[in-house]
């Protein structure tokens, strides 16, 4: 199993990502993210992998990757469709440098999910404060 990491370009915060995806899912199901290149390690990704979203330079959330399908852009050009579970799972914030496209992310390098067992569910920390604390490597 392996994961992907991807920049959520133009997304302000987790709520904004959720709203954009909900609208996309309602208009053209299933929920998917289109990408020009199909991952070569598709079998590993679909064996329990997730896509980790970078919002404003910080990895904040992930979604389970369900399937990779052949898809088409609005102009008819071929692309890959990464079919996603609509559930956004908050992860421990981690800053990252900008990059283009997507990258593979080994499970050992992936940030842990935020759960009640981890001491916080993240709900009581405002997003701006979470980013500031992550930038200082405090969370």
C-alpha positions in Angstrom: 0.0 0.0 0.0 1.1 3.6 -0.7 -0.4 7.0 -0.6 -0.4 10.2 -2.7 0.2 13.8 -1.6 -1.4 16.6 -3.7 -1.6 20.4 -3.4 -5.2 21.6 -3.0 -4.7 24.7 -5.2 -7.0 27.6 -4.6 -8.5 25.9 -1.5 -8.7 28.1 1.6 -9.3 25.5 4.3 -10.8 22.1 5.0 -14.4 23.4 4.9 -13.8 25.0 1.5 -12.3 21.7 0.1 -15.4 19.8 1.5 -17.8 22.3 -0.1 -16.0 22.2 -3.5 -16.0 18.4 -3.5 -19.6 18.1 -2.4 -20.7 20.3 -5.3 -18.6 18.4 -7.7 -19.9 15.0 -6.4 -23.5 16.2 -6.7 -23.0 17.5 -10.3 -21.0 14.6 -11.7 -20.7 11.5 -9.5 -18.6 9.6 -8.4 -16.4 12.0 -6.5 -13.1 12.0 -8.3 -10.0 14.2 -8.8 -8.8 14.3 -12.4 -5.1 14.2 -13.1 -3.2 14.2 -16.4 -1.0 11.2 -15.6 -2.2 7.9 -14.3 -0.1 6.7 -11.3 2.1 3.7 -12.2 1.5 2.2 -8.7 -2.3 2.2 -9.1 -2.7 -1.3 -7.6 -0.8 -0.3 -4.4 -2.8 3.0 -4.1 -6.1 1.1 -4.4 -5.1 -1.4 -1.7 -6.0 1.0 1.1 -4.1 4.2 0.1 -5.3 7.7 0.6 -4.7 11.1 -1.0 -3.2 13.6 1.5 -4.2 17.2 0.7 -1.9 20.1 1.2 -3.8 23.3 2.0 -1.8 26.5 2.2 1.5 24.7 2.6 0.3 22.3 5.3 -0.9 18.7 5.0 -4.3 18.9 6.8 -6.6 16.2 5.6 -6.8 12.9 3.7 -9.3 10.9 1.7 -9.3 7.2 1.0 -8.5 6.4 -2.6 -11.1 3.9 -3.9 -10.3 3.4 -7.5 -8.4 4.8 -10.4 -10.4 5.0 -13.7 -9.8 6.3 -17.2 -11.6 9.6 -17.4 -11.9 12.7 -19.7 -11.5 16.4 -19.2 -14.3 18.7 -20.2 -12.7 19.1 -23.6 -12.7 15.3 -24.2 -9.0 14.8 -23.6 -8.1 11.6 -21.7 -7.0 11.7 -18.1 -7.0 9.6 -15.0 -9.8 9.9 -12.4 -8.9 9.2 -8.8 -12.2 8.1 -7.3 -12.3 9.3 -3.7 -14.3 8.5 -0.6 -16.1 11.8 0.2 -15.1 11.6 3.9 -12.4 14.1 4.8 -10.2 12.8 7.6 -8.2 15.4 9.5 -4.5 14.5 10.1 -1.8 16.0 12.3 -0.7 19.1 10.5 2.6 19.0 8.8 4.2 21.8 6.7 5.6 20.8 3.3 7.3 22.6 0.4 5.3 23.3 -2.8 5.6 20.9 -5.7 3.8 20.3 -9.0 1.4 17.4 -9.6 1.2 14.7 -7.1 3.9 12.6 -5.3 3.9 9.2 -3.7 3.9 9.1 0.1 5.1 6.1 1.9 2.9 5.0 4.8 5.6 5.5 7.4 6.0 9.1 6.3 2.2 9.9 6.3 0.9 12.1 9.1 -1.3 10.3 11.7 -5.1 10.8 11.8 -6.4 13.1 14.5 -8.8 11.1 16.7 -10.2 11.3 20.1 -7.5 8.9 21.3 -4.8 11.3 20.1 -6.0 13.9 22.6 -7.8 16.2 20.3 -10.3 15.8 17.5 -9.1 19.2 16.0 -12.6 20.6 16.2 -11.7 23.0 19.1 -8.7 24.5 17.4 -9.4 27.1 14.8 -7.9 26.4 11.4 -5.7 29.5 11.4 -4.3 28.6 14.8 -3.7 25.0 13.6 -1.6 26.3 10.7 0.4 28.6 13.0 1.1 25.8 15.5 2.0 23.4 12.7 4.4 26.0 11.2 6.1 26.1 14.6 6.2 22.3 14.8 4.1 22.3 17.9 1.4 20.0 16.5 
